[in-house]
Amino acid sequence: MIIPKRENQIQEMFSLSLKIKINDIELDAGYGVFWGKKEQNLEHFQKLSKKIGFSEVEFISDDQIFYLRVKK
């Protein structure tokens, strides 16, 4: 899955639904950002999580979704 860079779209924000699992607790949440000039993909979130102190445990990716498991 890739959040594409903003080209000529009218919308200024991009949002999506998330399912977050922490131990045995599942949370439904949303993620919204100002839609910028760079795409956001699995690699972007892998780098971001590492930068803020998480270590990667597992990842799965296909055309429509990606799953990133991290721990701190």
PQR file of N, CA, C, O and H, with PARSE charges and radii, in Angstrom:
ATOM      1  N   MET A   1       0.834  -1.176   0.000 -0.4000 1.5000
ATOM      2  CA  MET A   1       0.000   0.000   0.000 -0.0000 2.0000
ATOM      3  C   MET A   1       0.878   1.238   0.000  0.5500 1.7000
ATOM      4  O   MET A   1       1.886   1.291   0.705 -0.5500 1.4000
ATOM      5  N   ILE A   2       0.506   2.208  -0.771 -0.4000 1.5000
ATOM      6  CA  ILE A   2       1.240   3.469  -0.852 -0.0000 2.0000
ATOM      7  C   ILE A   2       0.250   4.616  -0.731  0.5500 1.7000
ATOM      8  O   ILE A   2      -0.759   4.650  -1.437 -0.5500 1.4000
ATOM      9  H   ILE A   2      -0.312   2.164  -1.344  0.4000 1.0000
ATOM     10  N   ILE A   3       0.536   5.553   0.159 -0.4000 1.5000
ATOM     11  CA  ILE A   3      -0.195   6.815   0.162 -0.0000 2.0000
ATOM     12  C   ILE A   3       0.527   7.665  -0.872  0.5500 1.7000
ATOM     13  O   ILE A   3       1.656   8.092  -0.628 -0.5500 1.4000
ATOM     14  H   ILE A   3       1.355   5.526   0.732  0.4000 1.0000
ATOM     15  N   PRO A   4      -0.087   7.921  -2.013 -0.5600 1.5000
ATOM     16  CA  PRO A   4       0.628   8.604  -3.097  0.2800 2.0000
ATOM     17  C   PRO A   4       0.906  10.066  -2.764  0.5500 1.7000
ATOM     18  O   PRO A   4       0.226  10.668  -1.933 -0.5500 1.4000
ATOM     19  N   LYS A   5       1.910  10.623  -3.422 -0.4000 1.5000
ATOM     20  CA  LYS A   5       2.164  12.053  -3.242 -0.0000 2.0000
ATOM     21  C   LYS A   5       1.001  12.832  -3.837  0.5500 1.7000
ATOM     22  O   LYS A   5       0.329  12.366  -4.758 -0.5500 1.4000
ATOM     23  H   LYS A   5       2.462  10.134  -4.097  0.4000 1.0000
ATOM     24  N   ARG A   6       0.779  13.998  -3.310 -0.4000 1.5000
ATOM     25  CA  ARG A   6      -0.328  14.837  -3.773 -0.0000 2.0000
ATOM     26  C   ARG A   6       0.067  15.504  -5.077  0.5500 1.7000
ATOM     27  O   ARG A   6       1.131  16.113  -5.185 -0.5500 1.4000
ATOM     28  H   ARG A   6       1.325  14.377  -2.562  0.4000 1.0000
ATOM     29  N   GLU A   7      -0.794  15.382  -6.050 -0.4000 1.5000
ATOM     30  CA  GLU A   7      -0.540  15.996  -7.351 -0.0000 2.0000
ATOM     31  C   GLU A   7      -1.498  17.173  -7.528  0.5500 1.7000
ATOM     32  O   GLU A   7      -1.214  18.280  -7.071 -0.5500 1.4000
ATOM     33  H   GLU A   7      -1.659  14.887  -5.963  0.4000 1.0000
ATOM     34  N   ASN A   8      -2.622  16.937  -8.183 -0.4000 1.5000
ATOM     35  CA  ASN A   8      -3.588  18.005  -8.456 -0.0000 2.0000
ATOM     36  C   ASN A   8      -4.904  17.823  -7.704  0.5500 1.7000
ATOM     37  O   ASN A   8      -5.911  18.435  -8.062 -0.5500 1.4000
ATOM     38  H   ASN A   8      -2.853  16.038  -8.554  0.4000 1.0000
ATOM     39  N   GLN A   9      -4.904  16.989  -6.666 -0.4000 1.5000
ATOM     40  CA  GLN A   9      -6.125  16.735  -5.921 -0.0000 2.0000
ATOM     41  C   GLN A   9      -6.540  17.975  -5.126  0.5500 1.7000
ATOM     42  O   GLN A   9      -5.702  18.744  -4.656 -0.5500 1.4000
ATOM     43  H   GLN A   9      -4.086  16.493  -6.375  0.4000 1.0000
ATOM     44  N   ILE A  10      -7.838  18.145  -4.992 -0.4000 1.5000
ATOM     45  CA  ILE A  10      -8.384  19.269  -4.229 -0.0000 2.0000
ATOM     46  C   ILE A  10      -8.192  19.040  -2.730  0.5500 1.7000
ATOM     47  O   ILE A  10      -7.923  19.984  -1.987 -0.5500 1.4000
ATOM     48  H   ILE A  10      -8.519  17.521  -5.374  0.4000 1.0000
ATOM     49  N   GLN A  11      -8.328  17.792  -2.285 -0.4000 1.5000
ATOM     50  CA  GLN A  11      -8.215  17.483  -0.864 -0.0000 2.0000
ATOM     51  C   GLN A  11      -6.827  17.846  -0.344  0.5500 1.7000
ATOM     52  O   GLN A  11      -5.821  17.621  -1.016 -0.5500 1.4000
ATOM     53  H   GLN A  11      -8.546  17.025  -2.889  0.4000 1.0000
ATOM     54  N   GLU A  12      -6.787  18.413   0.868 -0.4000 1.5000
ATOM     55  CA  GLU A  12      -5.514  18.770   1.482 -0.0000 2.0000
ATOM     56  C   GLU A  12      -5.051  17.729   2.486  0.5500 1.7000
ATOM     57  O   GLU A  12      -3.904  17.762   2.933 -0.5500 1.4000
ATOM     58  H   GLU A  12      -7.604  18.596   1.415  0.4000 1.0000
ATOM     59  N   MET A  13      -5.946  16.795   2.847 -0.4000 1.5000
ATOM     60  CA  MET A  13      -5.595  15.784   3.838 -0.0000 2.0000
ATOM     61  C   MET A  13      -5.861  14.394   3.281  0.5500 1.7000
ATOM     62  O   MET A  13      -6.672  14.210   2.373 -0.5500 1.4000
ATOM     63  H   MET A  13      -6.877  16.768   2.484  0.4000 1.0000
ATOM     64  N   PHE A  14      -5.161  13.428   3.846 -0.4000 1.5000
ATOM     65  CA  PHE A  14      -5.336  12.026   3.495 -0.0000 2.0000
ATOM     66  C   PHE A  14      -5.561  11.280   4.802  0.5500 1.7000
ATOM     67  O   PHE A  14      -4.840  11.511   5.773 -0.5500 1.4000
ATOM     68  H   PHE A  14      -4.502  13.578   4.584  0.4000 1.0000
ATOM     69  N   SER A  15      -6.550  10.385   4.846 -0.4000 1.5000
ATOM     70  CA  SER A  15      -6.785   9.621   6.069 -0.0000 2.0000
ATOM     71  C   SER A  15      -7.111   8.172   5.734  0.5500 1.7000
ATOM     72  O   SER A  15      -7.579   7.859   4.639 -0.5500 1.4000
ATOM     73  H   SER A  15      -7.136  10.197   4.057  0.4000 1.0000
ATOM     74  N   LEU A  16      -6.856   7.301   6.694 -0.4000 1.5000
ATOM     75  CA  LEU A  16      -7.168   5.892   6.534 -0.0000 2.0000
ATOM     76  C   LEU A  16      -7.462   5.279   7.886  0.5500 1.7000
ATOM     77  O   LEU A  16      -7.128   5.854   8.922 -0.5500 1.4000
ATOM     78  H   LEU A  16      -6.476   7.555   7.584  0.4000 1.0000
ATOM     79  N   SER A  17      -8.085   4.114   7.879 -0.4000 1.5000
ATOM     80  CA  SER A  17      -8.428   3.395   9.108 -0.0000 2.0000
ATOM     81  C   SER A  17      -7.291   2.469   9.495  0.5500 1.7000
ATOM     82  O   SER A  17      -6.619   1.900   8.635 -0.5500 1.4000
ATOM     83  H   SER A  17      -8.356   3.646   7.037  0.4000 1.0000
ATOM     84  N   LEU A  18      -7.081   2.323  10.798 -0.4000 1.5000
ATOM     85  CA  LEU A  18      -6.033   1.447  11.313 -0.0000 2.0000
ATOM     86  C   LEU A  18      -6.624   0.464  12.309  0.5500 1.7000
ATOM     87  O   LEU A  18      -7.576   0.787  13.019 -0.5500 1.4000
ATOM     88  H   LEU A  18      -7.627   2.785  11.496  0.4000 1.0000
ATOM     89  N   LYS A  19      -6.064  -0.721  12.360 -0.4000 1.5000
ATOM     90  CA  LYS A  19      -6.359  -1.676  13.421 -0.0000 2.0000
ATOM     91  C   LYS A  19      -5.036  -1.899  14.137  0.5500 1.7000
ATOM     92  O   LYS A  19      -4.083  -2.415  13.551 -0.5500 1.4000
ATOM     93  H   LYS A  19      -5.290  -0.983  11.784  0.4000 1.0000
ATOM     94  N   ILE A  20      -4.981  -1.508  15.410 -0.4000 1.5000
ATOM     95  CA  ILE A  20      -3.748  -1.566  16.195 -0.0000 2.0000
ATOM     96  C   ILE A  20      -3.915  -2.630  17.267  0.5500 1.7000
ATOM     97  O   ILE A  20      -4.914  -2.648  17.985 -0.5500 1.4000
ATOM     98  H   ILE A  20      -5.755  -1.089  15.886  0.4000 1.0000
ATOM     99  N   LYS A  21      -2.925  -3.521  17.371 -0.4000 1.5000
ATOM    100  CA  LYS A  21      -2.977  -4.570  18.383 -0.0000 2.0000
ATOM    101  C   LYS A  21      -1.815  -4.376  19.338  0.5500 1.7000
ATOM    102  O   LYS A  21      -0.656  -4.361  18.924 -0.5500 1.4000
ATOM    103  H   LYS A  21      -2.114  -3.507  16.787  0.4000 1.0000
ATOM    104  N   ILE A  22      -2.133  -4.226  20.631 -0.4000 1.5000
ATOM    105  CA  ILE A  22      -1.130  -4.103  21.681 -0.0000 2.0000
ATOM    106  C   ILE A  22      -1.409  -5.227  22.667  0.5500 1.7000
ATOM    107  O   ILE A  22      -2.414  -5.217  23.377 -0.5500 1.4000
ATOM    108  H   ILE A  22      -3.075  -4.238  20.966  0.4000 1.0000
ATOM    109  N   ASN A  23      -0.497  -6.199  22.697 -0.4000 1.5000
ATOM    110  CA  ASN A  23      -0.706  -7.422  23.471 -0.0000 2.0000
ATOM    111  C   ASN A  23      -2.036  -8.045  23.061  0.5500 1.7000
ATOM    112  O   ASN A  23      -2.197  -8.403  21.895 -0.5500 1.4000
ATOM    113  H   ASN A  23       0.320  -6.207  22.120  0.4000 1.0000
ATOM    114  N   ASP A  24      -2.989  -8.186  23.968 -0.4000 1.5000
ATOM    115  CA  ASP A  24      -4.278  -8.798  23.632 -0.0000 2.0000
ATOM    116  C   ASP A  24      -5.370  -7.767  23.378  0.5500 1.7000
ATOM    117  O   ASP A  24      -6.542  -8.124  23.259 -0.5500 1.4000
ATOM    118  H   ASP A  24      -2.858  -7.895  24.916  0.4000 1.0000
ATOM    119  N   ILE A  25      -4.998  -6.499  23.295 -0.4000 1.5000
ATOM    120  CA  ILE A  25      -5.972  -5.428  23.094 -0.0000 2.0000
ATOM    121  C   ILE A  25      -5.933  -4.979  21.641  0.5500 1.7000
ATOM    122  O   ILE A  25      -4.863  -4.695  21.102 -0.5500 1.4000
ATOM    123  H   ILE A  25      -4.046  -6.210  23.392  0.4000 1.0000
ATOM    124  N   GLU A  26      -7.114  -4.914  21.000 -0.4000 1.5000
ATOM    125  CA  GLU A  26      -7.212  -4.407  19.631 -0.0000 2.0000
ATOM    126  C   GLU A  26      -7.912  -3.065  19.639  0.5500 1.7000
ATOM    127  O   GLU A  26      -8.976  -2.918  20.240 -0.5500 1.4000
ATOM    128  H   GLU A  26      -7.983  -5.144  21.438  0.4000 1.0000
ATOM    129  N   LEU A  27      -7.323  -2.092  18.978 -0.4000 1.5000
ATOM    130  CA  LEU A  27      -7.886  -0.752  18.898 -0.0000 2.0000
ATOM    131  C   LEU A  27      -8.161  -0.401  17.447  0.5500 1.7000
ATOM    132  O   LEU A  27      -7.366  -0.719  16.562 -0.5500 1.4000
ATOM    133  H   LEU A  27      -6.459  -2.212  18.490  0.4000 1.0000
ATOM    134  N   ASP A  28      -9.285   0.253  17.205 -0.4000 1.5000
ATOM    135  CA  ASP A  28      -9.566   0.817  15.892 -0.0000 2.0000
ATOM    136  C   ASP A  28      -9.250   2.297  15.979  0.5500 1.7000
ATOM    137  O   ASP A  28      -9.701   2.981  16.898 -0.5500 1.4000
ATOM    138  H   ASP A  28      -9.931   0.511  17.924  0.4000 1.0000
ATOM    139  N   ALA A  29      -8.491   2.786  15.040 -0.4000 1.5000
ATOM    140  CA  ALA A  29      -8.071   4.186  15.061 -0.0000 2.0000
ATOM    141  C   ALA A  29      -8.015   4.708  13.636  0.5500 1.7000
ATOM    142  O   ALA A  29      -8.273   3.978  12.679 -0.5500 1.4000
ATOM    143  H   ALA A  29      -8.125   2.231  14.293  0.4000 1.0000
ATOM    144  N   GLY A  30      -7.683   5.947  13.517 -0.4000 1.5000
ATOM    145  CA  GLY A  30      -7.515   6.564  12.207 -0.0000 2.0000
ATOM    146  C   GLY A  30      -6.185   7.275  12.135  0.5500 1.7000
ATOM    147  O   GLY A  30      -5.607   7.640  13.159 -0.5500 1.4000
ATOM    148  H   GLY A  30      -7.474   6.539  14.295  0.4000 1.0000
ATOM    149  N   TYR A  31      -5.704   7.470  10.935 -0.4000 1.5000
ATOM    150  CA  TYR A  31      -4.456   8.175  10.689 -0.0000 2.0000
ATOM    151  C   TYR A  31      -4.745   9.207   9.614  0.5500 1.7000
ATOM    152  O   TYR A  31      -5.203   8.866   8.523 -0.5500 1.4000
ATOM    153  H   TYR A  31      -6.174   7.174  10.103  0.4000 1.0000
ATOM    154  N   GLY A  32      -4.483  10.441   9.918 -0.4000 1.5000
ATOM    155  CA  GLY A  32      -4.707  11.496   8.940 -0.0000 2.0000
ATOM    156  C   GLY A  32      -3.534  12.451   8.922  0.5500 1.7000
ATOM    157  O   GLY A  32      -2.995  12.805   9.971 -0.5500 1.4000
ATOM    158  H   GLY A  32      -4.112  10.717  10.804  0.4000 1.0000
ATOM    159  N   VAL A  33      -3.143  12.863   7.746 -0.4000 1.5000
ATOM    160  CA  VAL A  33      -2.018  13.789   7.596 -0.0000 2.0000
ATOM    161  C   VAL A  33      -2.343  14.786   6.494  0.5500 1.7000
ATOM    162  O   VAL A  33      -3.174  14.527   5.623 -0.5500 1.4000
ATOM    163  H   VAL A  33      -3.581  12.576   6.894  0.4000 1.0000
ATOM    164  N   PHE A  34      -1.667  15.935   6.551 -0.4000 1.5000
ATOM    165  CA  PHE A  34      -1.734  16.826   5.407 -0.0000 2.0000
ATOM    166  C   PHE A  34      -1.081  16.095   4.250  0.5500 1.7000
ATOM    167  O   PHE A  34      -0.012  15.505   4.404 -0.5500 1.4000
ATOM    168  H   PHE A  34      -0.993  16.145   7.258  0.4000 1.0000
ATOM    169  N   TRP A  35      -1.709  16.135   3.118 -0.4000 1.5000
ATOM    170  CA  TRP A  35      -1.269  15.383   1.951 -0.0000 2.0000
ATOM    171  C   TRP A  35      -0.113  16.116   1.303  0.5500 1.7000
ATOM    172  O   TRP A  35      -0.303  17.178   0.710 -0.5500 1.4000
ATOM    173  H   TRP A  35      -2.577  16.614   2.993  0.4000 1.0000
ATOM    174  N   GLY A  36       1.064  15.568   1.408 -0.4000 1.5000
ATOM    175  CA  GLY A  36       2.269  16.253   0.966 -0.0000 2.0000
ATOM    176  C   GLY A  36       2.766  15.854  -0.402  0.5500 1.7000
ATOM    177  O   GLY A  36       2.075  15.186  -1.171 -0.5500 1.4000
ATOM    178  H   GLY A  36       1.218  14.705   1.890  0.4000 1.0000
ATOM    179  N   LYS A  37       3.960  16.272  -0.682 -0.4000 1.5000
ATOM    180  CA  LYS A  37       4.594  16.045  -1.984 -0.0000 2.0000
ATOM    181  C   LYS A  37       5.333  14.713  -2.058  0.5500 1.7000
ATOM    182  O   LYS A  37       5.842  14.353  -3.119 -0.5500 1.4000
ATOM    183  H   LYS A  37       4.521  16.814  -0.057  0.4000 1.0000
ATOM    184  N   LYS A  38       5.401  13.963  -0.931 -0.4000 1.5000
ATOM    185  CA  LYS A  38       6.098  12.676  -0.922 -0.0000 2.0000
ATOM    186  C   LYS A  38       5.102  11.558  -0.639  0.5500 1.7000
ATOM    187  O   LYS A  38       4.151  11.735   0.123 -0.5500 1.4000
ATOM    188  H   LYS A  38       4.987  14.255  -0.069  0.4000 1.0000
ATOM    189  N   GLU A  39       5.333  10.403  -1.262 -0.4000 1.5000
ATOM    190  CA  GLU A  39       4.491   9.260  -0.960 -0.0000 2.0000
ATOM    191  C   GLU A  39       4.911   8.654   0.373  0.5500 1.7000
ATOM    192  O   GLU A  39       6.051   8.816   0.810 -0.5500 1.4000
ATOM    193  H   GLU A  39       6.105  10.259  -1.880  0.4000 1.0000
ATOM    194  N   GLN A  40       3.981   7.954   1.013 -0.4000 1.5000
ATOM    195  CA  GLN A  40       4.262   7.255   2.259 -0.0000 2.0000
ATOM    196  C   GLN A  40       3.945   5.785   2.035  0.5500 1.7000
ATOM    197  O   GLN A  40       2.843   5.435   1.610 -0.5500 1.4000
ATOM    198  H   GLN A  40       3.055   7.822   0.659  0.4000 1.0000
ATOM    199  N   ASN A  41       4.904   4.938   2.320 -0.4000 1.5000
ATOM    200  CA  ASN A  41       4.735   3.509   2.103 -0.0000 2.0000
ATOM    201  C   ASN A  41       5.322   2.747   3.289  0.5500 1.7000
ATOM    202  O   ASN A  41       5.698   3.353   4.292 -0.5500 1.4000
ATOM    203  H   ASN A  41       5.798   5.222   2.665  0.4000 1.0000
ATOM    204  N   LEU A  42       5.399   1.437   3.177 -0.4000 1.5000
ATOM    205  CA  LEU A  42       5.931   0.618   4.258 -0.0000 2.0000
ATOM    206  C   LEU A  42       7.320   1.091   4.664  0.5500 1.7000
ATOM    207  O   LEU A  42       7.605   1.209   5.856 -0.5500 1.4000
ATOM    208  H   LEU A  42       5.093   0.945   2.361  0.4000 1.0000
ATOM    209  N   GLU A  43       8.177   1.361   3.707 -0.4000 1.5000
ATOM    210  CA  GLU A  43       9.545   1.801   4.008 -0.0000 2.0000
ATOM    211  C   GLU A  43       9.543   3.102   4.821  0.5500 1.7000
ATOM    212  O   GLU A  43      10.341   3.256   5.745 -0.5500 1.4000
ATOM    213  H   GLU A  43       7.946   1.266   2.738  0.4000 1.0000
ATOM    214  N   HIS A  44       8.661   4.021   4.482 -0.4000 1.5000
ATOM    215  CA  HIS A  44       8.550   5.284   5.228 -0.0000 2.0000
ATOM    216  C   HIS A  44       8.251   5.012   6.705  0.5500 1.7000
ATOM    217  O   HIS A  44       8.886   5.591   7.586 -0.5500 1.4000
ATOM    218  H   HIS A  44       8.013   3.895   3.731  0.4000 1.0000
ATOM    219  N   PHE A  45       7.281   4.127   6.972 -0.4000 1.5000
ATOM    220  CA  PHE A  45       6.891   3.849   8.351 -0.0000 2.0000
ATOM    221  C   PHE A  45       7.926   2.989   9.077  0.5500 1.7000
ATOM    222  O   PHE A  45       8.054   3.083  10.297 -0.5500 1.4000
ATOM    223  H   PHE A  45       6.765   3.656   6.256  0.4000 1.0000
ATOM    224  N   GLN A  46       8.665   2.153   8.347 -0.4000 1.5000
ATOM    225  CA  GLN A  46       9.759   1.407   8.963 -0.0000 2.0000
ATOM    226  C   GLN A  46      10.837   2.377   9.453  0.5500 1.7000
ATOM    227  O   GLN A  46      11.316   2.251  10.580 -0.5500 1.4000
ATOM    228  H   GLN A  46       8.561   2.076   7.355  0.4000 1.0000
ATOM    229  N   LYS A  47      11.217   3.333   8.622 -0.4000 1.5000
ATOM    230  CA  LYS A  47      12.227   4.323   9.007 -0.0000 2.0000
ATOM    231  C   LYS A  47      11.736   5.192  10.159  0.5500 1.7000
ATOM    232  O   LYS A  47      12.490   5.477  11.089 -0.5500 1.4000
ATOM    233  H   LYS A  47      10.828   3.435   7.707  0.4000 1.0000
ATOM    234  N   LEU A  48      10.481   5.612  10.099 -0.4000 1.5000
ATOM    235  CA  LEU A  48       9.917   6.457  11.146 -0.0000 2.0000
ATOM    236  C   LEU A  48       9.893   5.733  12.493  0.5500 1.7000
ATOM    237  O   LEU A  48      10.278   6.306  13.512 -0.5500 1.4000
ATOM    238  H   LEU A  48       9.869   5.381   9.343  0.4000 1.0000
ATOM    239  N   SER A  49       9.445   4.484  12.500 -0.4000 1.5000
ATOM    240  CA  SER A  49       9.380   3.744  13.762 -0.0000 2.0000
ATOM    241  C   SER A  49      10.774   3.520  14.344  0.5500 1.7000
ATOM    242  O   SER A  49      10.953   3.591  15.559 -0.5500 1.4000
ATOM    243  H   SER A  49       9.133   4.019  11.672  0.4000 1.0000
ATOM    244  N   LYS A  50      11.755   3.251  13.497 -0.4000 1.5000
ATOM    245  CA  LYS A  50      13.132   3.074  13.969 -0.0000 2.0000
ATOM    246  C   LYS A  50      13.677   4.390  14.536  0.5500 1.7000
ATOM    247  O   LYS A  50      14.355   4.396  15.564 -0.5500 1.4000
ATOM    248  H   LYS A  50      11.610   3.192  12.509  0.4000 1.0000
ATOM    249  N   LYS A  51      13.380   5.490  13.867 -0.4000 1.5000
ATOM    250  CA  LYS A  51      13.860   6.808  14.290 -0.0000 2.0000
ATOM    251  C   LYS A  51      13.356   7.179  15.688  0.5500 1.7000
ATOM    252  O   LYS A  51      14.059   7.854  16.439 -0.5500 1.4000
ATOM    253  H   LYS A  51      12.829   5.486  13.033  0.4000 1.0000
ATOM    254  N   ILE A  52      12.144   6.740  16.039 -0.4000 1.5000
ATOM    255  CA  ILE A  52      11.597   7.098  17.348 -0.0000 2.0000
ATOM    256  C   ILE A  52      11.759   5.978  18.383  0.5500 1.7000
ATOM    257  O   ILE A  52      11.112   5.992  19.431 -0.5500 1.4000
ATOM    258  H   ILE A  52      11.573   6.191  15.429  0.4000 1.0000
ATOM    259  N   GLY A  53      12.631   5.009  18.076 -0.4000 1.5000
ATOM    260  CA  GLY A  53      13.032   4.044  19.090 -0.0000 2.0000
ATOM    261  C   GLY A  53      12.361   2.688  19.081  0.5500 1.7000
ATOM    262  O   GLY A  53      12.541   1.918  20.025 -0.5500 1.4000
ATOM    263  H   GLY A  53      13.156   4.998  17.225  0.4000 1.0000
ATOM    264  N   PHE A  54      11.597   2.367  18.056 -0.4000 1.5000
ATOM    265  CA  PHE A  54      10.980   1.050  17.964 -0.0000 2.0000
ATOM    266  C   PHE A  54      11.891   0.113  17.179  0.5500 1.7000
ATOM    267  O   PHE A  54      12.654   0.551  16.318 -0.5500 1.4000
ATOM    268  H   PHE A  54      11.451   2.993  17.290  0.4000 1.0000
ATOM    269  N   SER A  55      11.805  -1.172  17.481 -0.4000 1.5000
ATOM    270  CA  SER A  55      12.510  -2.158  16.661 -0.0000 2.0000
ATOM    271  C   SER A  55      11.465  -2.988  15.923  0.5500 1.7000
ATOM    272  O   SER A  55      10.390  -3.283  16.446 -0.5500 1.4000
ATOM    273  H   SER A  55      11.186  -1.528  18.181  0.4000 1.0000
ATOM    274  N   GLU A  56      11.809  -3.349  14.712 -0.4000 1.5000
ATOM    275  CA  GLU A  56      10.872  -4.085  13.856 -0.0000 2.0000
ATOM    276  C   GLU A  56      10.876  -5.554  14.226  0.5500 1.7000
ATOM    277  O   GLU A  56      11.932  -6.156  14.422 -0.5500 1.4000
ATOM    278  H   GLU A  56      12.682  -3.110  14.288  0.4000 1.0000
ATOM    279  N   VAL A  57       9.689  -6.123  14.319 -0.4000 1.5000
ATOM    280  CA  VAL A  57       9.538  -7.534  14.623 -0.0000 2.0000
ATOM    281  C   VAL A  57       9.125  -8.304  13.374  0.5500 1.7000
ATOM    282  O   VAL A  57       9.626  -9.398  13.111 -0.5500 1.4000
ATOM    283  H   VAL A  57       8.832  -5.635  14.160  0.4000 1.0000
ATOM    284  N   GLU A  58       8.204  -7.720  12.607 -0.4000 1.5000
ATOM    285  CA  GLU A  58       7.658  -8.430  11.447 -0.0000 2.0000
ATOM    286  C   GLU A  58       6.994  -7.431  10.508  0.5500 1.7000
ATOM    287  O   GLU A  58       6.499  -6.393  10.946 -0.5500 1.4000
ATOM    288  H   GLU A  58       7.797  -6.832  12.820  0.4000 1.0000
ATOM    289  N   PHE A  59       6.984  -7.750   9.212 -0.4000 1.5000
ATOM    290  CA  PHE A  59       6.193  -6.952   8.280 -0.0000 2.0000
ATOM    291  C   PHE A  59       5.675  -7.825   7.153  0.5500 1.7000
ATOM    292  O   PHE A  59       6.313  -8.797   6.747 -0.5500 1.4000
ATOM    293  H   PHE A  59       7.386  -8.594   8.856  0.4000 1.0000
ATOM    294  N   ILE A  60       4.510  -7.458   6.662 -0.4000 1.5000
ATOM    295  CA  ILE A  60       3.876  -8.124   5.524 -0.0000 2.0000
ATOM    296  C   ILE A  60       3.318  -7.021   4.639  0.5500 1.7000
ATOM    297  O   ILE A  60       2.781  -6.035   5.143 -0.5500 1.4000
ATOM    298  H   ILE A  60       3.991  -6.669   6.992  0.4000 1.0000
ATOM    299  N   SER A  61       3.439  -7.175   3.341 -0.4000 1.5000
ATOM    300  CA  SER A  61       2.965  -6.134   2.438 -0.0000 2.0000
ATOM    301  C   SER A  61       2.410  -6.750   1.160  0.5500 1.7000
ATOM    302  O   SER A  61       2.947  -7.727   0.638 -0.5500 1.4000
ATOM    303  H   SER A  61       3.876  -7.976   2.932  0.4000 1.0000
ATOM    304  N   ASP A  62       1.318  -6.155   0.665 -0.4000 1.5000
ATOM    305  CA  ASP A  62       0.835  -6.476  -0.675 -0.0000 2.0000
ATOM    306  C   ASP A  62       0.297  -5.190  -1.294  0.5500 1.7000
ATOM    307  O   ASP A  62       0.596  -4.102  -0.801 -0.5500 1.4000
ATOM    308  H   ASP A  62       0.882  -5.362   1.089  0.4000 1.0000
ATOM    309  N   ASP A  63      -0.478  -5.291  -2.348 -0.4000 1.5000
ATOM    310  CA  ASP A  63      -0.927  -4.090  -3.056 -0.0000 2.0000
ATOM    311  C   ASP A  63      -1.867  -3.201  -2.245  0.5500 1.7000
ATOM    312  O   ASP A  63      -1.842  -1.979  -2.393 -0.5500 1.4000
ATOM    313  H   ASP A  63      -0.720  -6.175  -2.748  0.4000 1.0000
ATOM    314  N   GLN A  64      -2.695  -3.801  -1.390 -0.4000 1.5000
ATOM    315  CA  GLN A  64      -3.740  -3.041  -0.707 -0.0000 2.0000
ATOM    316  C   GLN A  64      -3.454  -2.717   0.754  0.5500 1.7000
ATOM    317  O   GLN A  64      -3.984  -1.738   1.279 -0.5500 1.4000
ATOM    318  H   GLN A  64      -2.715  -4.794  -1.270  0.4000 1.0000
ATOM    319  N   ILE A  65      -2.629  -3.516   1.419 -0.4000 1.5000
ATOM    320  CA  ILE A  65      -2.375  -3.304   2.845 -0.0000 2.0000
ATOM    321  C   ILE A  65      -0.907  -3.529   3.162  0.5500 1.7000
ATOM    322  O   ILE A  65      -0.177  -4.137   2.378 -0.5500 1.4000
ATOM    323  H   ILE A  65      -2.198  -4.312   0.993  0.4000 1.0000
ATOM    324  N   PHE A  66      -0.485  -3.040   4.304 -0.4000 1.5000
ATOM    325  CA  PHE A  66       0.752  -3.527   4.879 -0.0000 2.0000
ATOM    326  C   PHE A  66       0.572  -3.678   6.373  0.5500 1.7000
ATOM    327  O   PHE A  66      -0.223  -2.975   6.997 -0.5500 1.4000
ATOM    328  H   PHE A  66      -1.077  -2.547   4.941  0.4000 1.0000
ATOM    329  N   TYR A  67       1.320  -4.603   6.933 -0.4000 1.5000
ATOM    330  CA  TYR A  67       1.278  -4.926   8.349 -0.0000 2.0000
ATOM    331  C   TYR A  67       2.685  -4.728   8.864  0.5500 1.7000
ATOM    332  O   TYR A  67       3.628  -5.326   8.345 -0.5500 1.4000
ATOM    333  H   TYR A  67       1.966  -5.174   6.426  0.4000 1.0000
ATOM    334  N   LEU A  68       2.836  -3.901   9.872 -0.4000 1.5000
ATOM    335  CA  LEU A  68       4.143  -3.620  10.456 -0.0000 2.0000
ATOM    336  C   LEU A  68       4.033  -3.854  11.951  0.5500 1.7000
ATOM    337  O   LEU A  68       3.258  -3.187  12.637 -0.5500 1.4000
ATOM    338  H   LEU A  68       2.070  -3.415  10.293  0.4000 1.0000
ATOM    339  N   ARG A  69       4.799  -4.791  12.447 -0.4000 1.5000
ATOM    340  CA  ARG A  69       4.799  -5.096  13.882 -0.0000 2.0000
ATOM    341  C   ARG A  69       6.105  -4.594  14.460  0.5500 1.7000
ATOM    342  O   ARG A  69       7.186  -4.974  14.010 -0.5500 1.4000
ATOM    343  H   ARG A  69       5.428  -5.333  11.889  0.4000 1.0000
ATOM    344  N   VAL A  70       5.996  -3.733  15.466 -0.4000 1.5000
ATOM    345  CA  VAL A  70       7.176  -3.146  16.104 -0.0000 2.0000
ATOM    346  C   VAL A  70       7.056  -3.286  17.616  0.5500 1.7000
ATOM    347  O   VAL A  70       5.972  -3.530  18.145 -0.5500 1.4000
ATOM    348  H   VAL A  70       5.118  -3.425  15.832  0.4000 1.0000
ATOM    349  N   LYS A  71       8.183  -3.130  18.302 -0.4000 1.5000
ATOM    350  CA  LYS A  71       8.151  -3.133  19.767 -0.0000 2.0000
ATOM    351  C   LYS A  71       9.142  -2.111  20.282  0.5500 1.7000
ATOM    352  O   LYS A  71      10.081  -1.716  19.590 -0.5500 1.4000
ATOM    353  H   LYS A  71       9.064  -2.932  17.872  0.4000 1.0000
ATOM    354  N   LYS A  72       8.910  -1.694  21.513 -0.4000 1.5000
ATOM    355  CA  LYS A  72       9.779  -0.697  22.126 -0.0000 2.0000
ATOM    356  C   LYS A  72      10.343  -1.242  23.404  0.5500 1.7000
ATOM    357  O   LYS A  72      11.107  -0.556  24.083 -0.5500 1.4000
ATOM    358  H   LYS A  72       8.148  -2.015  22.075  0.4000 1.0000
TER
END
